[in-house]
Amino acid sequence: MTSVSDLRTLINDLAPTFHDLSDAIWDHPQLRWEEHDAVERHIEVVEKEGFTVTRDIAGIPTAFSAEIGQSGPVIAFLGEYDGLDGLSQALGALEPRPDPANLTGHGHGCGHHLLGAGSLLAAVALARHLQANRLPGRVRYYGCPAEEAAAGKSFMAAAGAFDDVDAALTWHPAGGTGTISTQGRCLAYVQAHFRFTGVAAHAGVSPHLGRSALDAAELMNVGVNFLREHMPDSARIHYAFTDAGGESPNVVPATSEVYYLVRAETVPAMQELYERVVAIAEGAALMTSTELAVQFDGASAEILPNRVLEEALHATLAEVGGVPFDAADQERAAAFSAGVDPDELRRARVAAGMAPDDPRCLHDGVPELAAPAYRHLNSGSSDVGDVSWITPTVQILSSTVALGTPWHSWQYVAQGKLPAAHKAMTHAATVIATTALDLVTKPELLAAAKAEHRDVTTATPYVCPIPAGTLAPPARDRARAGA
């Protein structure tokens, strides 16, 4: 039998192909539910490797799974590939400058082009290793859409896509390296469209005949602003106007729409806060004699940590070491960090376990594994949360961008195809594939992770944030078209 080092050698040998895959997805960024190009590129890879592909999970055209292996535990790798609106950026540019070859205007400001390709690299490498050594184990890769909004994995989870998985692993590009759940707790969230319909009228001649939908939307926002004083400090509410009533001020707006996102520490707390937001919207409609329609768009649970898997992954990370950056990588990163507020840069270094005045601008170390009691609150969210309540799940952050780089920014996009990003992707694939191999070859480790998960979810059962019978937006749109 070959050693674990052979698995890592295999990953390094395969890595250039998957770097090319991530680069191709960076070149063709697509938004949530529209990631068709990325899906086809991923499926082309897994079909060549002999995986069996299942498309249209939960009725979503850009959600799929790919599996290989006949027996043994089901070990899943989670991939993402959606981009963000308005973040086209030239590679390596140190100021905002759209990529002239980018025809969509979108960009990968959260590194999902790397995330999907890196998770797939881990899956392919593990599958080859198991086959070569005649080891049992079913390797499954999930292509998951719409993490940035509407929570693709949550709809997949509600459809039962992860019910037979024994353990799941994934990673995320970041400004530092470490086990994700020890870096911070994520929030549960829900998002919905609030559509107000009123009556158009001449704003000067006959305003009394009109009923302003825009007034209703603005009153909703005012009410929610008052609500902020009376909600937990850890909760978050965000909004964006998707219809501001048109461009003619002399017409009473007959339509208006606001897109809201509500976050809280747990699904029950999020649902309670969301109901208060809905009540405010109903009050705004009542005050303006307009009609309100609420369109649920998506939601996700908070991440449930698994200490057994965290410790296993951290042991692998300690053995592998940090991302192997060289002097050229550090020099390029320094140019990006130079644009970061000095206090923010110092905070980023300290958060990564570095000295505040450390001259390095890429984190290449391995921080200590934090105790569960010291998990700080990360005010972001991830639909990995729903998977984690269904099966034991663990994630690694791998240092991909210069310290202090803001998430969802042009700076993040600009670093997405640099050598440092490729090294981080290979590093993450190595850590999660090696940890997954331990789960296959050490049944007691997997059993312990599942026992911990069972104990926690027995005491605190999973609350699915997707209302029963709710279709994912693409499936809903397809059903409407069919009707």
N, C-alpha and C positions, 0 to 999 in steps of 0.2 A: 504494500500500500504506500502511495506517495504521501509526503508530509504536507502540513498546512502551508509551508513555504512554497510548495508547488502550486497551490491555489493562487497565492499572491503573484507568483511568476506568470501564471496564466492570465491573471487580470492585467498585468503590465503589458503582456503581449497583445491582448485584445484591445487595450485602451485606445490606440490611435483610431481604430474604426469608430469607436463610440465618441471620441472627441469630434470626429467629422460629423457624426449624427447630431450632436449638440450644436455644432456650428451651423448646420443646415437649418435647424429649428430656430436658432437665433436670427438667421437670415430671413426667415419667413414667419414672423411673429403673428399669432392669431389669438383672438380674445376667447373668453369662456364660451363653451358650447360650439365653437367654430374651428376647433383645432384639427381639422381633417388632414392637413398636410402632415402634421406631427404623427397622427395616428397611423397613417399609411406607411410612413418611414419606420415606425416602431414595428408594425406588423410584418413588414418586409424582412426585418432582421430576425424576428422570432420564427417565422415560417421557414427560413433557411436553416435555422437551428433545430427544426423538428418539433417545435411547440404546437399544440393544438389551440387554435384561436376561437374565442367566443366573443362575438360582436354584439353591439347594441344592448349592453347591460342596462337594465332599468328603462329600456326604451330610449336610451341616449346614444345617438350615432357616434359620438366621440368617446364612448366608454367601452373598454374591452378587457378581456383577460386572456392570458396565454399560459398554458401549462404543459409540463413534460414530466414523465415519471409515472410508474404504475403502482407503487406501494409506499408505505411509510408516511410520516407526518407531512401535512401540507404547510410549506413555508412560503409565505407571500412577501413580495417586494412591491412597494407602492411607488408609482411614478406619476409625475405631473408634467404639463407642457403648455399651459396657457400663459399668455402675455398680458400686458397692461396697456390701456388706451393712452395715446398721445406721448409715448416715451421713445419714439425713434431717436437713435443717437449713433453718431459715427464712432466706430471702434477706436478706443484709445484717446479720443478727444478730451481735452481738459476744460472745455467750456461747452455749453449747450449748443449742439450742432447736429441736426437730423442726418441720418444716414441717407445719402443720395440714392442708394439702391433700394431703400425700403419703400415699397409702394403702399403699405397699409397705414403707416404713421404710428404703429404700435411698437412696443419694445418689451424685452424681458428684464423688467426692473426688479424681479425677485429671484432670478436665476432658475426658473423652472425648465428652461431648455437643458440645463445641466442636470437638474434633479431627475427628470425622466430618463435621460440617457445613462446617468450614473446608476440608478436603480436597475435598469435593464442590463447594464454591464455586470452588476453583481449577480443577477438572476442567471444570465447565460454562463458566466464563469462557474457558479455553483453547480448548475445542471451538468456541465461538461465534467466537472470534477467527480460528481456522484456517479455518472455513467462510467467514467474511466476506472473507478475503483469499485464498481458494482455495489454501491451503497444505496440503501433504500431512501426514499424521499421524493415527494412531489413538489417541484418548484413551480411557483405560479407568479406571474407578473401581472399587475393591474395597471392599465393605462387609465388614469383618472382625470377627467376634465374639470374645468371651472372651479379650481380651488380659490381663485382670487375673488370670486363672487358667486353666490348661489350654491356652493358646497356640493360638488359632484359626488364625492364619496358618501355624503349623507344620504343622497337619493339611492346610490348603489347599496348602501347598508340597509336602508328601509326595504329594498327589494330582495334582501337576503344574500347578497353577493359574497359576503365574508363569513357566512355562518359556519362553514366547514373548515375554516382556516385554523391551524394550530398555533401559529405565531406570525406576526407581521413585522417587517423592518423597512425603514426608509431613512432618508437624510434630507438636509436642506442646506443650500449654500448660505454663507453667513460671513460676518467679519471676525469670527473667532471659532475655535474648535471645542467641542465638548458634547456631552449627552444632553439632548434638548430639554427633557423635562426637569433636569437639575439646573438648567439655565433659567427656567421660569415657567410659571403656570399660564396657560392660555385661557381665554374667555370663551364661553358659549356665545353664539350670536344668532340673530334672525334678521332677515331683511325683506322688505315688502314695498310695493308701489301703492301710494295713496293717490287715487284719481278723483278729482272733484269735477262735477259737471254743473254748470249754471245756465244762465240765459244771456245771450248777447244782446246788446242794445247800443244806441248812440250815446257815448259817454257825456256829450255836451247837451244834446237836445232832449233825450229821454232816459237819463240814467235811472229813474225810478222804475223803469220797466226791466232793467237788467238785474242779474244776480251773479256777482263776480266769483268765479271759481278761484281766481288768483287771490282774492281777499281771504277765501277759506284756507288756502294753502299757507298764506302768511300768518293767519291767526293760529293755525296748527303749529307753525314754527315758534310763535310767541309763547303758546301754551307749553310746548316742550321745553323751551328755555326756562320757564318758571319751574318745570318739573325737575330740571337738573339740580336745583337746590335741595330736593327732597328724595334723592336716590343715593345709593351707596357710592362712596368715593371711587370704588374700583369699577363701577359701571361706566359705559360709554354709549353715547347716541350721536350718530352722524347722519347727515342728509345731503341730498343734491337735487336741484330742480331739473327734471327731465322735460317739463313743459311749463314755461313761465307765462303762458296765456297769449302768445303771439307777439307781434312787433308793432301793433297799431294802438297807440295810447288812447285814441278816440273811440275805441271799441271796448265795451265791458267784456272782459275775457270769459268765454263760455267754458273753457277747459283749463285745467292746470293739474300738474302731477308732481309729486315729491317722492323721491326714493329714499327710504329710511333704513338704517342699520342700527340695531340695538344689541349691546353686549352686556353680559354680566357673568359672575364667576361660575354659576352652574346653570343647567338647563331650566330647572324650576324658577330660579331667580330671574333668568332672562325672560321666561314666559310671563311672569308677573309684571315685569317692567314693560314688556311689549304690549300687554293688555292695557296698561295705563296710557301708552302712546296712542293706541287705537281709540280709547275713550276720548282723548283730547281731539283726535281727528273728527270723531262723531260730533263732538261739541262745536267744532269749527263749522261743520256742515250745517248744524242746527242754527247757529248764529247768522249764517249767510243765506239760508234757504236754498242751499245747493244739495246735490246728491253726492254721496261718497261711495266709491268702490275700492275695496282693499284687495290687492293681488299678492298673495304670498309668493315669495321668490326663492327662498332657500334658508337653511339654518344648519348649524352644527353644534355638537356638544363640546364641552371642554375636554382636554386630553386627560386620560386616566393613566398615571404613571405605573410602571411595573418595576419594582425595585430589583427583582431577580434578574430581569433582562438588562436593566441599567448597569448593574454590577458586572454582568457578563460582557456587555459591550465595552464598558470602561476598561476591563482587563485586556480586551483585544486592542483597544486604542492605546493603552499604555505600552503594549508590546510593539505595536506598529510604529508608534511615535506620531509627532505632528506632521503637518503637510510639509514635504521637503522643498521649500522655496530656496532659490539661490540668490546671489547678490543682485542679479539683473531684475528678478521679480521684486525684490525689496526696493530697488531704485525706482521702478515704474510706480509702485504703490505709493512711494513717498511723494510723487508728483500729485497724486489724488488726495492724499492726506493733508497736503499743504493748503488745500482749500477748505479744510474742516476747522471749525472753531476750536481753538486750543484746549478749552475746558472740556469740550465734547470728546476730543481726541484722548485726553488724559483719562476720562471716564471709560472710554472704550478699552484702553489698555488695562486699566484696573479690572474691568469686568472680565477680561480674558485671562486674568491671573498674572499680568505683567506689571512691572514697575511703571508708575505714571510718566517717568521721563525716559523710558526705554526708547532708543532711536529706531527700532524696527517698526515698520508700518504694515507688515503682514504678520499675523499671529501664527507662529510655527511650533508652538509648544502644546503640552497636554495639561490642562488644569486639573486640580483635585476634584474628585467626585463629591459634590455637595451632599450633605445630609438632607433627608427628606424635609426636616423641619425648616430648612433654610431656602426652600424654593421660593424665589421672589415672584411677584405677579407680573407677567408679561401681558400687556393690554391688547395684544394681537389675538388672532384666532386662526384655527386650522381645522379643516374637515377630517384630518387624521384622527381627531377626537372621537368621532363616531366609530371608527374602526377599533380604536383602543378600548372601547366599552364592550365590544363583541369578542375580541381576541387579544391576548397579550401582545403588546406593541412597543417597539422601541425605535428611537431616532437618534441620529448623530448630526450635529452641526459640523460642517467642514469649512475651514477658513478659505474664502474664495475671493474676497475683495479687500481693499485697503481698510484699515481700521478707521472707524468714524464714517464710513460711507453710508448715507441714508438709504433705507429700504425704499423701494418704489420710486427711484430717482434716475435721472439721466446718468449720473455718475456710476450707478450700479450697472446700467446697460452698457456703458462704455468699457467696462472691464470684463464683459461676459465671454469674450473669446481670447483673452490673453492667456499666455502659458500658465500663469498662476491659477486661473479658473480650471484649466484642464487638469492640473496637478491635484487640485482640491477634489474634483470629481472622481479621479482615480483613487485617491486616498479614501474617500467615503465608501466607494464600492468595495475596496479592500476590507474595511472595517466591518461593514454590514454583511458581506459575504462570508467572512471568517467567523463572525458571531453566529450566522445562520448554520454554518457547518457544525459548530459546537452543539447547536440545538438538535441536529440530526444524529450526531455521533455520541452525544451524552444524553440519553433519554431522561436521566434524573434531573438534568437542568431544565428541559422542557416541561417535565412534570411539575417541578417546583414553580415555574412561571405560571403554569395553568392553575395550580392550586392557589397561588396568591390572587390571581385574577378572579377565580371562582369565589374566594372568601370575600373579596371586596364587593363584587357585584351582587352577592347574596345579601350582604348588609345594605348596600345602596344600589338597587337595580338601575339598569340603563333606562333612561327616558329618551325615547327617540324624538328629536325636535321637529321632524317632518310629520305634519298631520296625516292621519291614516287616509289612504286613497289619493293623496296629492301626487300628481305627476311632475317630473322634472320639466322645466320650461320647454326643452325641445320636444319631449314626448307630448306635452300639453298642446303645443302648437301643431304638431302632426295630427293629433286627435281632432283638433278643431278643423284643420284642413280637410280631413277625411269626412267630417260631418257635413 
